[in-house]
Amino acid sequence: MIDESKEFPFIVVSPQNPSIAPLWDDQTLMALVDDVVSRYVVDSTRIYLTGMSRGG
């Protein structure tokens, strides 16, 4: 669908935690969120953070 230029009303960001890092660095993660918010039109009341595996 993306290849067909379909637009979606949401943004998904999937950062990867390097295998050498035991835990997420909160400041780096929030800097990523701030960067996305500054680049795109984002409803700041609808930001959700979730994770899988070590990101959970």
PDB file of N, CA, C, O and CB in Angstrom:
ATOM      1  N   MET A   1       0.815  -1.194   0.000  1.00  0.00           N
ATOM      2  CA  MET A   1       0.000   0.000   0.000  1.00  0.00           C
ATOM      3  C   MET A   1       0.860   1.261   0.000  1.00  0.00           C
ATOM      4  O   MET A   1       0.528   2.250  -0.652  1.00  0.00           O
ATOM      5  CB  MET A   1      -0.928  -0.003   1.197  1.00  0.00           C
ATOM      6  N   ILE A   2       1.952   1.214   0.728  1.00  0.00           N
ATOM      7  CA  ILE A   2       2.835   2.382   0.754  1.00  0.00           C
ATOM      8  C   ILE A   2       3.410   2.642  -0.630  1.00  0.00           C
ATOM      9  O   ILE A   2       3.516   3.792  -1.058  1.00  0.00           O
ATOM     10  CB  ILE A   2       3.971   2.184   1.774  1.00  0.00           C
ATOM     11  N   ASP A   3       3.785   1.561  -1.338  1.00  0.00           N
ATOM     12  CA  ASP A   3       4.309   1.707  -2.701  1.00  0.00           C
ATOM     13  C   ASP A   3       3.286   2.338  -3.638  1.00  0.00           C
ATOM     14  O   ASP A   3       3.658   2.963  -4.631  1.00  0.00           O
ATOM     15  CB  ASP A   3       4.739   0.350  -3.248  1.00  0.00           C
ATOM     16  N   GLU A   4       2.009   2.180  -3.330  1.00  0.00           N
ATOM     17  CA  GLU A   4       0.939   2.752  -4.146  1.00  0.00           C
ATOM     18  C   GLU A   4       0.562   4.156  -3.682  1.00  0.00           C
ATOM     19  O   GLU A   4      -0.472   4.686  -4.088  1.00  0.00           O
ATOM     20  CB  GLU A   4      -0.288   1.849  -4.111  1.00  0.00           C
ATOM     21  N   SER A   5       1.390   4.756  -2.838  1.00  0.00           N
ATOM     22  CA  SER A   5       1.210   6.120  -2.323  1.00  0.00           C
ATOM     23  C   SER A   5      -0.015   6.278  -1.433  1.00  0.00           C
ATOM     24  O   SER A   5      -0.552   7.379  -1.310  1.00  0.00           O
ATOM     25  CB  SER A   5       1.111   7.084  -3.469  1.00  0.00           C
ATOM     26  N   LYS A   6      -0.462   5.197  -0.814  1.00  0.00           N
ATOM     27  CA  LYS A   6      -1.558   5.316   0.145  1.00  0.00           C
ATOM     28  C   LYS A   6      -1.032   6.031   1.381  1.00  0.00           C
ATOM     29  O   LYS A   6       0.043   5.711   1.889  1.00  0.00           O
ATOM     30  CB  LYS A   6      -2.152   3.913   0.514  1.00  0.00           C
ATOM     31  N   GLU A   7      -1.806   7.006   1.857  1.00  0.00           N
ATOM     32  CA  GLU A   7      -1.415   7.751   3.046  1.00  0.00           C
ATOM     33  C   GLU A   7      -2.113   7.161   4.268  1.00  0.00           C
ATOM     34  O   GLU A   7      -3.252   6.701   4.186  1.00  0.00           O
ATOM     35  CB  GLU A   7      -1.756   9.255   2.892  1.00  0.00           C
ATOM     36  N   PHE A   8      -1.422   7.180   5.385  1.00  0.00           N
ATOM     37  CA  PHE A   8      -1.947   6.654   6.624  1.00  0.00           C
ATOM     38  C   PHE A   8      -2.003   7.772   7.666  1.00  0.00           C
ATOM     39  O   PHE A   8      -1.139   8.650   7.665  1.00  0.00           O
ATOM     40  CB  PHE A   8      -1.087   5.472   7.124  1.00  0.00           C
ATOM     41  N   PRO A   9      -3.000   7.759   8.555  1.00  0.00           N
ATOM     42  CA  PRO A   9      -3.146   8.834   9.542  1.00  0.00           C
ATOM     43  C   PRO A   9      -2.332   8.598  10.813  1.00  0.00           C
ATOM     44  O   PRO A   9      -2.759   8.973  11.905  1.00  0.00           O
ATOM     45  CB  PRO A   9      -4.600   8.996   9.905  1.00  0.00           C
ATOM     46  N   PHE A  10      -1.174   7.983  10.672  1.00  0.00           N
ATOM     47  CA  PHE A  10      -0.354   7.724  11.849  1.00  0.00           C
ATOM     48  C   PHE A  10       1.110   7.624  11.439  1.00  0.00           C
ATOM     49  O   PHE A  10       1.438   7.494  10.259  1.00  0.00           O
ATOM     50  CB  PHE A  10      -0.811   6.433  12.567  1.00  0.00           C
ATOM     51  N   ILE A  11       1.974   7.686  12.436  1.00  0.00           N
ATOM     52  CA  ILE A  11       3.420   7.547  12.249  1.00  0.00           C
ATOM     53  C   ILE A  11       3.872   6.390  13.129  1.00  0.00           C
ATOM     54  O   ILE A  11       3.478   6.297  14.292  1.00  0.00           O
ATOM     55  CB  ILE A  11       4.195   8.883  12.605  1.00  0.00           C
ATOM     56  N   VAL A  12       4.691   5.518  12.579  1.00  0.00           N
ATOM     57  CA  VAL A  12       5.268   4.424  13.362  1.00  0.00           C
ATOM     58  C   VAL A  12       6.780   4.575  13.309  1.00  0.00           C
ATOM     59  O   VAL A  12       7.363   4.673  12.229  1.00  0.00           O
ATOM     60  CB  VAL A  12       4.814   3.014  12.820  1.00  0.00           C
ATOM     61  N   VAL A  13       7.407   4.592  14.463  1.00  0.00           N
ATOM     62  CA  VAL A  13       8.862   4.667  14.561  1.00  0.00           C
ATOM     63  C   VAL A  13       9.311   3.429  15.318  1.00  0.00           C
ATOM     64  O   VAL A  13       8.803   3.145  16.402  1.00  0.00           O
ATOM     65  CB  VAL A  13       9.342   5.995  15.277  1.00  0.00           C
ATOM     66  N   SER A  14      10.255   2.695  14.759  1.00  0.00           N
ATOM     67  CA  SER A  14      10.700   1.438  15.375  1.00  0.00           C
ATOM     68  C   SER A  14      12.207   1.441  15.592  1.00  0.00           C
ATOM     69  O   SER A  14      12.944   0.799  14.843  1.00  0.00           O
ATOM     70  CB  SER A  14      10.299   0.236  14.503  1.00  0.00           C
ATOM     71  N   PRO A  15      12.669   2.161  16.610  1.00  0.00           N
ATOM     72  CA  PRO A  15      14.108   2.172  16.863  1.00  0.00           C
ATOM     73  C   PRO A  15      14.578   0.816  17.383  1.00  0.00           C
ATOM     74  O   PRO A  15      13.821   0.085  18.022  1.00  0.00           O
ATOM     75  CB  PRO A  15      14.468   3.279  17.868  1.00  0.00           C
ATOM     76  N   GLN A  16      15.796   0.503  17.107  1.00  0.00           N
ATOM     77  CA  GLN A  16      16.378  -0.761  17.550  1.00  0.00           C
ATOM     78  C   GLN A  16      17.388  -0.501  18.656  1.00  0.00           C
ATOM     79  O   GLN A  16      18.216   0.404  18.547  1.00  0.00           O
ATOM     80  CB  GLN A  16      17.045  -1.506  16.370  1.00  0.00           C
ATOM     81  N   ASN A  17      17.323  -1.284  19.711  1.00  0.00           N
ATOM     82  CA  ASN A  17      18.276  -1.173  20.806  1.00  0.00           C
ATOM     83  C   ASN A  17      19.506  -2.009  20.436  1.00  0.00           C
ATOM     84  O   ASN A  17      19.385  -3.216  20.230  1.00  0.00           O
ATOM     85  CB  ASN A  17      17.642  -1.649  22.173  1.00  0.00           C
ATOM     86  N   PRO A  18      20.682  -1.390  20.348  1.00  0.00           N
ATOM     87  CA  PRO A  18      21.881  -2.160  20.000  1.00  0.00           C
ATOM     88  C   PRO A  18      22.099  -3.304  20.994  1.00  0.00           C
ATOM     89  O   PRO A  18      21.869  -3.148  22.193  1.00  0.00           O
ATOM     90  CB  PRO A  18      23.123  -1.239  19.966  1.00  0.00           C
ATOM     91  N   SER A  19      22.534  -4.426  20.494  1.00  0.00           N
ATOM     92  CA  SER A  19      22.703  -5.603  21.362  1.00  0.00           C
ATOM     93  C   SER A  19      23.745  -5.388  22.459  1.00  0.00           C
ATOM     94  O   SER A  19      23.757  -6.116  23.452  1.00  0.00           O
ATOM     95  CB  SER A  19      23.097  -6.806  20.525  1.00  0.00           C
ATOM     96  N   ILE A  20      24.623  -4.389  22.286  1.00  0.00           N
ATOM     97  CA  ILE A  20      25.627  -4.133  23.316  1.00  0.00           C
ATOM     98  C   ILE A  20      25.070  -3.312  24.474  1.00  0.00           C
ATOM     99  O   ILE A  20      25.674  -3.244  25.545  1.00  0.00           O
ATOM    100  CB  ILE A  20      26.818  -3.420  22.712  1.00  0.00           C
ATOM    101  N   ALA A  21      23.905  -2.684  24.248  1.00  0.00           N
ATOM    102  CA  ALA A  21      23.309  -1.849  25.297  1.00  0.00           C
ATOM    103  C   ALA A  21      22.320  -2.681  26.110  1.00  0.00           C
ATOM    104  O   ALA A  21      21.393  -3.255  25.538  1.00  0.00           O
ATOM    105  CB  ALA A  21      22.603  -0.604  24.683  1.00  0.00           C
ATOM    106  N   PRO A  22      22.494  -2.758  27.422  1.00  0.00           N
ATOM    107  CA  PRO A  22      21.588  -3.580  28.229  1.00  0.00           C
ATOM    108  C   PRO A  22      20.196  -2.980  28.367  1.00  0.00           C
ATOM    109  O   PRO A  22      19.217  -3.722  28.444  1.00  0.00           O
ATOM    110  CB  PRO A  22      22.175  -3.788  29.598  1.00  0.00           C
ATOM    111  N   LEU A  23      20.086  -1.674  28.398  1.00  0.00           N
ATOM    112  CA  LEU A  23      18.809  -0.999  28.585  1.00  0.00           C
ATOM    113  C   LEU A  23      18.722   0.217  27.664  1.00  0.00           C
ATOM    114  O   LEU A  23      19.729   0.701  27.149  1.00  0.00           O
ATOM    115  CB  LEU A  23      18.625  -0.578  30.060  1.00  0.00           C
ATOM    116  N   TRP A  24      17.510   0.689  27.474  1.00  0.00           N
ATOM    117  CA  TRP A  24      17.333   1.912  26.698  1.00  0.00           C
ATOM    118  C   TRP A  24      17.858   3.102  27.490  1.00  0.00           C
ATOM    119  O   TRP A  24      17.734   3.161  28.713  1.00  0.00           O
ATOM    120  CB  TRP A  24      15.846   2.119  26.326  1.00  0.00           C
ATOM    121  N   ASP A  25      18.433   4.024  26.783  1.00  0.00           N
ATOM    122  CA  ASP A  25      18.846   5.301  27.355  1.00  0.00           C
ATOM    123  C   ASP A  25      17.638   6.232  27.213  1.00  0.00           C
ATOM    124  O   ASP A  25      17.290   6.626  26.100  1.00  0.00           O
ATOM    125  CB  ASP A  25      20.150   5.892  26.634  1.00  0.00           C
ATOM    126  N   ASP A  26      16.998   6.583  28.327  1.00  0.00           N
ATOM    127  CA  ASP A  26      15.769   7.382  28.299  1.00  0.00           C
ATOM    128  C   ASP A  26      15.957   8.710  27.578  1.00  0.00           C
ATOM    129  O   ASP A  26      15.079   9.143  26.831  1.00  0.00           O
ATOM    130  CB  ASP A  26      15.283   7.638  29.711  1.00  0.00           C
ATOM    131  N   GLN A  27      17.092   9.355  27.797  1.00  0.00           N
ATOM    132  CA  GLN A  27      17.328  10.656  27.168  1.00  0.00           C
ATOM    133  C   GLN A  27      17.425  10.526  25.649  1.00  0.00           C
ATOM    134  O   GLN A  27      16.915  11.379  24.922  1.00  0.00           O
ATOM    135  CB  GLN A  27      18.609  11.291  27.724  1.00  0.00           C
ATOM    136  N   THR A  28      18.061   9.486  25.174  1.00  0.00           N
ATOM    137  CA  THR A  28      18.171   9.270  23.730  1.00  0.00           C
ATOM    138  C   THR A  28      16.808   8.968  23.128  1.00  0.00           C
ATOM    139  O   THR A  28      16.476   9.473  22.055  1.00  0.00           O
ATOM    140  CB  THR A  28      19.148   8.126  23.427  1.00  0.00           C
ATOM    141  N   LEU A  29      16.024   8.153  23.805  1.00  0.00           N
ATOM    142  CA  LEU A  29      14.689   7.819  23.315  1.00  0.00           C
ATOM    143  C   LEU A  29      13.806   9.063  23.253  1.00  0.00           C
ATOM    144  O   LEU A  29      13.105   9.272  22.263  1.00  0.00           O
ATOM    145  CB  LEU A  29      14.041   6.753  24.211  1.00  0.00           C
ATOM    146  N   MET A  30      13.832   9.880  24.288  1.00  0.00           N
ATOM    147  CA  MET A  30      13.017  11.096  24.285  1.00  0.00           C
ATOM    148  C   MET A  30      13.511  12.094  23.246  1.00  0.00           C
ATOM    149  O   MET A  30      12.709  12.839  22.681  1.00  0.00           O
ATOM    150  CB  MET A  30      13.020  11.742  25.670  1.00  0.00           C
ATOM    151  N   ALA A  31      14.813  12.125  22.982  1.00  0.00           N
ATOM    152  CA  ALA A  31      15.348  12.994  21.922  1.00  0.00           C
ATOM    153  C   ALA A  31      14.803  12.547  20.566  1.00  0.00           C
ATOM    154  O   ALA A  31      14.506  13.380  19.711  1.00  0.00           O
ATOM    155  CB  ALA A  31      16.908  12.970  21.916  1.00  0.00           C
ATOM    156  N   LEU A  32      14.671  11.238  20.370  1.00  0.00           N
ATOM    157  CA  LEU A  32      14.081  10.718  19.132  1.00  0.00           C
ATOM    158  C   LEU A  32      12.625  11.156  19.014  1.00  0.00           C
ATOM    159  O   LEU A  32      12.204  11.621  17.955  1.00  0.00           O
ATOM    160  CB  LEU A  32      14.181   9.176  19.085  1.00  0.00           C
ATOM    161  N   VAL A  33      11.856  11.014  20.085  1.00  0.00           N
ATOM    162  CA  VAL A  33      10.453  11.434  20.072  1.00  0.00           C
ATOM    163  C   VAL A  33      10.365  12.927  19.769  1.00  0.00           C
ATOM    164  O   VAL A  33       9.552  13.338  18.940  1.00  0.00           O
ATOM    165  CB  VAL A  33       9.766  11.113  21.428  1.00  0.00           C
ATOM    166  N   ASP A  34      11.178  13.736  20.418  1.00  0.00           N
ATOM    167  CA  ASP A  34      11.177  15.184  20.186  1.00  0.00           C
ATOM    168  C   ASP A  34      11.512  15.507  18.732  1.00  0.00           C
ATOM    169  O   ASP A  34      10.919  16.414  18.147  1.00  0.00           O
ATOM    170  CB  ASP A  34      12.178  15.879  21.124  1.00  0.00           C
ATOM    171  N   ASP A  35      12.451  14.779  18.149  1.00  0.00           N
ATOM    172  CA  ASP A  35      12.832  15.005  16.762  1.00  0.00           C
ATOM    173  C   ASP A  35      11.674  14.683  15.816  1.00  0.00           C
ATOM    174  O   ASP A  35      11.403  15.441  14.885  1.00  0.00           O
ATOM    175  CB  ASP A  35      14.060  14.163  16.404  1.00  0.00           C
ATOM    176  N   VAL A  36      11.000  13.570  16.051  1.00  0.00           N
ATOM    177  CA  VAL A  36       9.856  13.201  15.207  1.00  0.00           C
ATOM    178  C   VAL A  36       8.761  14.262  15.319  1.00  0.00           C
ATOM    179  O   VAL A  36       8.182  14.669  14.311  1.00  0.00           O
ATOM    180  CB  VAL A  36       9.300  11.804  15.609  1.00  0.00           C
ATOM    181  N   VAL A  37       8.478  14.709  16.540  1.00  0.00           N
ATOM    182  CA  VAL A  37       7.446  15.730  16.752  1.00  0.00           C
ATOM    183  C   VAL A  37       7.811  17.036  16.040  1.00  0.00           C
ATOM    184  O   VAL A  37       6.933  17.730  15.526  1.00  0.00           O
ATOM    185  CB  VAL A  37       7.247  15.988  18.260  1.00  0.00           C
ATOM    186  N   SER A  38       9.096  17.367  16.010  1.00  0.00           N
ATOM    187  CA  SER A  38       9.508  18.619  15.361  1.00  0.00           C
ATOM    188  C   SER A  38       9.470  18.530  13.839  1.00  0.00           C
ATOM    189  O   SER A  38       9.346  19.556  13.170  1.00  0.00           O
ATOM    190  CB  SER A  38      10.906  18.999  15.809  1.00  0.00           C
ATOM    191  N   ARG A  39       9.573  17.332  13.281  1.00  0.00           N
ATOM    192  CA  ARG A  39       9.611  17.157  11.819  1.00  0.00           C
ATOM    193  C   ARG A  39       8.245  16.917  11.188  1.00  0.00           C
ATOM    194  O   ARG A  39       8.044  17.220  10.012  1.00  0.00           O
ATOM    195  CB  ARG A  39      10.512  16.010  11.474  1.00  0.00           C
ATOM    196  N   TYR A  40       7.311  16.380  11.954  1.00  0.00           N
ATOM    197  CA  TYR A  40       6.015  15.983  11.412  1.00  0.00           C
ATOM    198  C   TYR A  40       4.890  16.603  12.223  1.00  0.00           C
ATOM    199  O   TYR A  40       5.099  17.055  13.349  1.00  0.00           O
ATOM    200  CB  TYR A  40       5.879  14.455  11.393  1.00  0.00           C
ATOM    201  N   VAL A  41       3.701  16.622  11.646  1.00  0.00           N
ATOM    202  CA  VAL A  41       2.524  17.098  12.373  1.00  0.00           C
ATOM    203  C   VAL A  41       2.088  15.970  13.298  1.00  0.00           C
ATOM    204  O   VAL A  41       1.611  14.930  12.843  1.00  0.00           O
ATOM    205  CB  VAL A  41       1.356  17.530  11.390  1.00  0.00           C
ATOM    206  N   VAL A  42       2.256  16.183  14.592  1.00  0.00           N
ATOM    207  CA  VAL A  42       1.981  15.150  15.586  1.00  0.00           C
ATOM    208  C   VAL A  42       1.040  15.704  16.645  1.00  0.00           C
ATOM    209  O   VAL A  42       1.255  16.797  17.167  1.00  0.00           O
ATOM    210  CB  VAL A  42       3.292  14.639  16.233  1.00  0.00           C
ATOM    211  N   ASP A  43       0.010  14.955  16.955  1.00  0.00           N
ATOM    212  CA  ASP A  43      -0.873  15.296  18.069  1.00  0.00           C
ATOM    213  C   ASP A  43      -0.183  14.780  19.335  1.00  0.00           C
ATOM    214  O   ASP A  43      -0.177  13.578  19.598  1.00  0.00           O
ATOM    215  CB  ASP A  43      -2.334  14.670  17.890  1.00  0.00           C
ATOM    216  N   SER A  44       0.385  15.679  20.099  1.00  0.00           N
ATOM    217  CA  SER A  44       1.193  15.272  21.254  1.00  0.00           C
ATOM    218  C   SER A  44       0.370  14.591  22.346  1.00  0.00           C
ATOM    219  O   SER A  44       0.942  13.993  23.258  1.00  0.00           O
ATOM    220  CB  SER A  44       1.897  16.477  21.835  1.00  0.00           C
ATOM    221  N   THR A  45      -0.953  14.668  22.273  1.00  0.00           N
ATOM    222  CA  THR A  45      -1.791  13.969  23.251  1.00  0.00           C
ATOM    223  C   THR A  45      -2.041  12.518  22.841  1.00  0.00           C
ATOM    224  O   THR A  45      -2.708  11.769  23.555  1.00  0.00           O
ATOM    225  CB  THR A  45      -3.125  14.699  23.422  1.00  0.00           C
ATOM    226  N   ARG A  46      -1.495  12.128  21.675  1.00  0.00           N
ATOM    227  CA  ARG A  46      -1.736  10.771  21.183  1.00  0.00           C
ATOM    228  C   ARG A  46      -0.432  10.050  20.847  1.00  0.00           C
ATOM    229  O   ARG A  46      -0.372   9.290  19.880  1.00  0.00           O
ATOM    230  CB  ARG A  46      -2.635  10.812  19.954  1.00  0.00           C
ATOM    231  N   ILE A  47       0.587  10.283  21.628  1.00  0.00           N
ATOM    232  CA  ILE A  47       1.864   9.591  21.450  1.00  0.00           C
ATOM    233  C   ILE A  47       1.866   8.382  22.384  1.00  0.00           C
ATOM    234  O   ILE A  47       1.619   8.512  23.583  1.00  0.00           O
ATOM    235  CB  ILE A  47       3.090  10.545  21.741  1.00  0.00           C
ATOM    236  N   TYR A  48       2.146   7.215  21.824  1.00  0.00           N
ATOM    237  CA  TYR A  48       2.167   5.978  22.602  1.00  0.00           C
ATOM    238  C   TYR A  48       3.524   5.322  22.434  1.00  0.00           C
ATOM    239  O   TYR A  48       4.015   5.198  21.313  1.00  0.00           O
ATOM    240  CB  TYR A  48       1.028   5.013  22.164  1.00  0.00           C
ATOM    241  N   LEU A  49       4.131   4.904  23.520  1.00  0.00           N
ATOM    242  CA  LEU A  49       5.391   4.174  23.477  1.00  0.00           C
ATOM    243  C   LEU A  49       5.146   2.759  23.960  1.00  0.00           C
ATOM    244  O   LEU A  49       4.519   2.549  24.998  1.00  0.00           O
ATOM    245  CB  LEU A  49       6.479   4.873  24.335  1.00  0.00           C
ATOM    246  N   THR A  50       5.629   1.806  23.221  1.00  0.00           N
ATOM    247  CA  THR A  50       5.503   0.413  23.603  1.00  0.00           C
ATOM    248  C   THR A  50       6.744  -0.309  23.100  1.00  0.00           C
ATOM    249  O   THR A  50       7.516   0.255  22.324  1.00  0.00           O
ATOM    250  CB  THR A  50       4.190  -0.228  23.033  1.00  0.00           C
ATOM    251  N   GLY A  51       6.938  -1.514  23.519  1.00  0.00           N
ATOM    252  CA  GLY A  51       8.116  -2.221  23.067  1.00  0.00           C
ATOM    253  C   GLY A  51       7.889  -3.719  23.019  1.00  0.00           C
ATOM    254  O   GLY A  51       6.907  -4.243  23.544  1.00  0.00           O
ATOM    255  N   MET A  52       8.819  -4.381  22.381  1.00  0.00           N
ATOM    256  CA  MET A  52       8.794  -5.838  22.293  1.00  0.00           C
ATOM    257  C   MET A  52      10.147  -6.357  22.765  1.00  0.00           C
ATOM    258  O   MET A  52      11.151  -5.649  22.677  1.00  0.00           O
ATOM    259  CB  MET A  52       8.477  -6.322  20.831  1.00  0.00           C
ATOM    260  N   SER A  53      10.177  -7.539  23.246  1.00  0.00           N
ATOM    261  CA  SER A  53      11.407  -8.184  23.664  1.00  0.00           C
ATOM    262  C   SER A  53      12.101  -7.323  24.719  1.00  0.00           C
ATOM    263  O   SER A  53      11.496  -7.018  25.748  1.00  0.00           O
ATOM    264  CB  SER A  53      12.337  -8.427  22.452  1.00  0.00           C
ATOM    265  N   ARG A  54      13.351  -6.926  24.492  1.00  0.00           N
ATOM    266  CA  ARG A  54      14.057  -6.088  25.459  1.00  0.00           C
ATOM    267  C   ARG A  54      13.492  -4.672  25.492  1.00  0.00           C
ATOM    268  O   ARG A  54      13.759  -3.922  26.431  1.00  0.00           O
ATOM    269  CB  ARG A  54      15.545  -6.045  25.134  1.00  0.00           C
ATOM    270  N   GLY A  55      12.720  -4.302  24.485  1.00  0.00           N
ATOM    271  CA  GLY A  55      12.105  -2.976  24.468  1.00  0.00           C
ATOM    272  C   GLY A  55      10.842  -2.882  25.291  1.00  0.00           C
ATOM    273  O   GLY A  55      10.310  -1.790  25.492  1.00  0.00           O
ATOM    274  N   GLY A  56      10.344  -4.038  25.781  1.00  0.00           N
ATOM    275  CA  GLY A  56       9.082  -4.052  26.526  1.00  0.00           C
ATOM    276  C   GLY A  56       9.231  -3.502  27.900  1.00  0.00           C
ATOM    277  O   GLY A  56       8.258  -3.447  28.652  1.00  0.00           O
TER     278      GLY A  56
END
